[in-house]
Amino acid sequence: MNQGLHPRQSISLSQRVRPWLLVIAGLIVLATFLPPVLTLTRRYEWAEILRYSLWAVVVPSLFVLGAPWKSFPRAAMLAADRSRHPDSPRTFGVMFLYALVVIFWFTPASVRAAWGNSWLGLIEALTLITAGTLLWLELVTSPPLVPRSGHLRRVVLGALVMWLLWIEAYLVGMSQSGWYGFYLHTAPQTMSQAADQQVAAIVLWLVATAAFVPCIFRNALSWLQSEQDPDSDLRRLVKEDRRGASALIARREEESRSVSSDPLG
């Protein structure tokens, strides 16, 4: 993606873009609690689904990509811990936690409870963004933090989460009586229930696709390049030869010291 750019130019570009991603994430969160977004969520299922998608997918991804982790006191310790425990089962534990959170706030009962309660809406946003942030830390690199898993596992993780959101979109679009049946659809002042459901399903499907497909493909390409790169195998063999040579030299030095220290030798 950065071919043709000098490494320093690429780093500088990334440093300039990351703060803006953080600003955009903050503005999106603020907009979801203000009119017209807040007003629309009281009238349309698609607006509620849009806000849900922003909290669960868009804001966490932008936050992870833009967060200034180096300014956090414990960032170095966290990065070191993640590097010491690669391919940890905690990766799929994070996915399981994320799935529980998004399914809970997707259910009609949860949406109905939070529909007219601003405090529950705030809790919904906080839990979805937190779970989403933990998930995206397992999918993308956000210096100095790197995912615990390799590229192939990230592909599987991203695909599973995307399919989960696609299933939710399918449930909304195919529901006969309206997934969120408490919304009133009185023509001609508002769109019909069927149209509202279809738009809601399309919104959720598009957000999930736009966020996860680039991540999946990038990790897939990185995995294929690492598998097909002969230089990586050569470097691995050179390192193994060096380690073997170093161990042999150390063993011979130890033997020579033991012989020289033996008075009978």
C-alpha positions as CSV (number, residue, x, y, z in Angstrom):
1,M,0.0,0.0,0.0
2,N,2.9,2.3,0.7
3,Q,5.0,1.3,-2.4
4,G,6.8,4.2,-3.9
5,L,7.0,6.1,-0.6
6,H,10.2,6.4,1.4
7,P,9.7,4.7,4.8
8,R,10.2,8.0,6.6
9,Q,7.5,9.6,4.4
10,S,5.1,6.7,5.1
11,I,5.6,7.1,8.8
12,S,5.2,10.8,8.6
13,L,2.0,10.4,6.6
14,S,0.6,7.9,9.1
15,Q,1.4,10.3,12.0
16,R,-0.4,13.1,10.3
17,V,-3.5,11.0,9.5
18,R,-4.0,9.2,12.9
19,P,-5.0,12.3,14.9
20,W,-7.7,13.1,12.4
21,L,-9.1,9.6,12.7
22,L,-9.4,10.1,16.4
23,V,-11.2,13.4,15.8
24,I,-13.6,11.9,13.4
25,A,-14.4,9.1,15.9
26,G,-15.2,11.7,18.6
27,L,-17.4,13.7,16.2
28,I,-19.3,10.6,15.2
29,V,-20.0,9.7,18.9
30,L,-21.1,13.3,19.6
31,A,-23.4,13.3,16.5
32,T,-25.2,10.1,17.6
33,F,-26.5,11.9,20.8
34,L,-27.6,15.1,19.0
35,P,-30.3,15.9,16.5
36,P,-31.0,15.0,13.8
37,V,-29.5,11.5,14.4
38,L,-31.1,11.2,17.8
39,T,-34.5,12.4,16.5
40,L,-34.3,9.9,13.6
41,T,-33.6,7.0,15.9
42,R,-36.9,7.7,17.6
43,R,-38.8,7.3,14.3
44,Y,-37.0,4.8,12.1
45,E,-35.4,1.4,12.5
46,W,-32.7,2.2,10.0
47,A,-31.5,5.2,12.1
48,E,-31.3,3.0,15.2
49,I,-29.4,0.4,13.2
50,L,-27.1,3.1,11.8
51,R,-26.3,4.4,15.3
52,Y,-25.7,0.8,16.5
53,S,-23.4,0.2,13.6
54,L,-21.4,3.3,14.3
55,W,-20.9,2.4,17.9
56,A,-20.1,-1.3,17.3
57,V,-17.9,-1.0,14.2
58,V,-17.0,2.5,12.9
59,V,-16.0,4.3,16.0
60,P,-13.9,1.5,17.5
61,S,-12.0,1.0,14.2
62,L,-11.2,4.7,13.9
63,F,-10.3,4.9,17.6
64,V,-7.8,2.0,17.4
65,L,-6.2,3.3,14.2
66,G,-5.9,6.9,15.5
67,A,-5.3,6.5,19.2
68,P,-2.0,8.0,20.5
69,W,-1.1,4.9,22.5
70,K,2.5,6.0,23.1
71,S,1.2,8.8,25.3
72,F,-0.4,6.3,27.7
73,P,1.9,5.4,30.6
74,R,1.2,1.6,30.4
75,A,1.3,1.4,26.6
76,A,4.9,0.0,26.5
77,M,4.1,-2.6,29.1
78,L,0.9,-3.6,27.3
79,A,2.8,-3.9,24.0
80,A,5.5,-6.0,25.6
81,D,2.9,-8.3,27.1
82,R,1.1,-8.8,23.8
83,S,4.4,-9.6,22.1
84,R,5.3,-12.2,24.8
85,H,1.9,-14.0,24.3
86,P,1.3,-14.4,20.6
87,D,-1.6,-16.5,19.3
88,S,-3.2,-16.4,22.7
89,P,-6.6,-18.0,23.2
90,R,-7.5,-14.5,24.6
91,T,-7.9,-13.5,20.9
92,F,-11.0,-15.6,20.4
93,G,-12.1,-14.7,24.0
94,V,-12.2,-11.1,22.8
95,M,-14.3,-12.1,19.8
96,F,-16.7,-14.1,22.0
97,L,-17.1,-11.0,24.3
98,Y,-17.7,-8.8,21.3
99,A,-20.3,-11.2,20.0
100,L,-22.2,-11.2,23.3
101,V,-22.2,-7.4,23.5
102,V,-23.4,-6.8,20.0
103,I,-26.1,-9.5,20.2
104,F,-27.4,-8.2,23.5
105,W,-27.8,-4.6,22.2
106,F,-29.3,-5.9,18.9
107,T,-32.2,-7.7,20.6
108,P,-35.6,-5.9,20.5
109,A,-35.9,-6.0,24.3
110,S,-32.6,-4.1,24.7
111,V,-33.4,-1.6,22.0
112,R,-36.9,-1.0,23.5
113,A,-35.4,-0.4,26.9
114,A,-32.9,2.1,25.6
115,W,-35.3,3.7,23.1
116,G,-36.4,6.5,25.4
117,N,-33.7,6.3,28.1
118,S,-30.7,8.5,27.5
119,W,-28.7,6.8,30.3
120,L,-29.2,3.3,28.8
121,G,-28.2,4.8,25.4
122,L,-25.0,6.0,26.9
123,I,-24.3,2.6,28.5
124,E,-25.0,1.0,25.1
125,A,-22.5,3.3,23.4
126,L,-19.8,2.7,26.0
127,T,-20.1,-1.1,26.0
128,L,-20.2,-1.4,22.2
129,I,-17.3,0.9,21.7
130,T,-15.2,-0.8,24.4
131,A,-15.9,-4.3,23.1
132,G,-15.2,-3.0,19.5
133,T,-11.9,-1.5,20.5
134,L,-10.7,-4.7,22.1
135,L,-11.7,-6.5,18.9
136,W,-10.0,-4.2,16.5
137,L,-6.8,-4.3,18.6
138,E,-6.7,-8.0,17.6
139,L,-7.2,-7.2,13.9
140,V,-5.0,-4.3,13.0
141,T,-1.6,-2.8,14.1
142,S,-1.8,0.4,16.0
143,P,1.8,1.3,17.0
144,P,3.2,0.3,19.4
145,L,0.4,-2.2,19.9
146,V,0.3,-5.2,17.6
147,P,-2.3,-8.0,17.4
148,R,-1.6,-11.2,19.3
149,S,-2.4,-13.4,16.3
150,G,-0.8,-13.9,12.9
151,H,-2.4,-12.7,9.7
152,L,-4.3,-15.9,9.0
153,R,-6.0,-15.9,12.3
154,R,-6.9,-12.3,11.9
155,V,-8.6,-13.2,8.6
156,V,-10.7,-15.8,10.3
157,L,-11.5,-13.5,13.2
158,G,-12.6,-10.7,10.9
159,A,-14.7,-13.0,8.7
160,L,-16.5,-14.5,11.7
161,V,-17.4,-11.1,13.1
162,M,-18.5,-9.8,9.7
163,W,-20.7,-12.8,9.1
164,L,-22.3,-12.3,12.6
165,L,-23.3,-8.7,11.6
166,W,-24.5,-10.0,8.2
167,I,-26.8,-12.5,10.0
168,E,-28.2,-9.6,12.1
169,A,-28.9,-7.7,8.9
170,Y,-30.6,-10.7,7.4
171,L,-32.8,-11.0,10.5
172,V,-33.9,-7.4,10.3
173,G,-34.6,-7.5,6.6
174,M,-36.5,-10.8,6.7
175,S,-38.6,-10.2,9.8
176,Q,-42.3,-10.4,8.9
177,S,-43.7,-8.3,11.8
178,G,-40.8,-5.9,12.1
179,W,-37.6,-6.7,14.1
180,Y,-38.3,-3.7,16.3
181,G,-42.1,-3.9,16.3
182,F,-42.6,-0.9,18.6
183,Y,-41.7,1.6,15.9
184,L,-44.8,3.2,14.4
185,H,-45.1,3.5,10.7
186,T,-47.9,5.8,9.8
187,A,-48.2,6.7,6.1
188,P,-47.8,9.1,4.5
189,Q,-45.8,10.9,7.3
190,T,-43.2,8.1,7.5
191,M,-41.9,5.3,5.3
192,S,-43.5,1.9,5.5
193,Q,-42.4,-0.8,7.9
194,A,-41.1,-3.0,5.0
195,A,-39.1,-0.2,3.5
196,D,-37.7,0.8,6.9
197,Q,-36.6,-2.8,7.5
198,Q,-34.9,-3.1,4.1
199,V,-33.0,0.1,4.6
200,A,-31.9,-1.0,8.1
201,A,-30.6,-4.3,6.7
202,I,-28.7,-2.6,3.9
203,V,-27.2,-0.1,6.4
204,L,-25.9,-2.8,8.7
205,W,-24.7,-4.9,5.8
206,L,-22.8,-2.0,4.2
207,V,-21.1,-0.9,7.4
208,A,-19.9,-4.4,8.2
209,T,-18.7,-5.0,4.7
210,A,-17.0,-1.6,4.3
211,A,-15.1,-2.0,7.6
212,F,-14.1,-5.7,7.6
213,V,-13.5,-6.6,4.0
214,P,-10.5,-4.3,3.6
215,C,-9.1,-5.6,6.9
216,I,-9.6,-9.2,5.8
217,F,-8.0,-8.7,2.4
218,R,-5.1,-6.9,3.8
219,N,-4.3,-9.6,6.3
220,A,-4.9,-12.3,3.7
221,L,-2.4,-10.6,1.3
222,S,0.1,-10.2,4.1
223,W,-0.2,-13.9,5.0
224,L,0.2,-14.9,1.3
225,Q,3.3,-12.7,0.9
226,S,4.9,-14.1,4.1
227,E,4.2,-17.6,2.8
228,Q,5.5,-17.0,-0.7
229,D,8.5,-14.8,0.2
230,P,11.7,-16.8,-0.3
231,D,13.7,-14.2,1.5
232,S,11.8,-14.8,4.7
233,D,12.8,-18.5,4.5
234,L,16.4,-17.5,3.7
235,R,16.5,-15.2,6.7
236,R,15.1,-17.9,8.9
237,L,17.7,-20.4,7.7
238,V,20.5,-17.8,8.2
239,K,19.3,-17.1,11.8
240,E,19.2,-20.8,12.5
241,D,22.7,-21.3,11.1
242,R,24.0,-18.4,13.2
243,R,22.4,-19.8,16.3
244,G,23.9,-23.2,15.6
245,A,27.3,-21.8,15.0
246,S,27.2,-19.7,18.1
247,A,26.2,-22.7,20.2
248,L,29.0,-24.7,18.7
249,I,31.6,-22.0,19.4
250,A,30.4,-21.6,22.9
251,R,30.5,-25.4,23.5
252,R,34.1,-25.6,22.2
253,E,35.2,-22.7,24.3
254,E,33.7,-24.4,27.3
255,E,35.5,-27.6,26.5
256,S,38.8,-25.8,26.0
257,R,38.4,-24.0,29.4
258,S,37.6,-27.3,31.1
259,V,40.7,-28.9,29.6
260,S,43.0,-26.1,30.4
261,S,41.8,-26.1,34.0
262,D,42.3,-29.8,34.4
263,P,45.8,-30.4,35.9
264,L,46.0,-33.9,34.5
265,G,45.3,-32.6,31.0
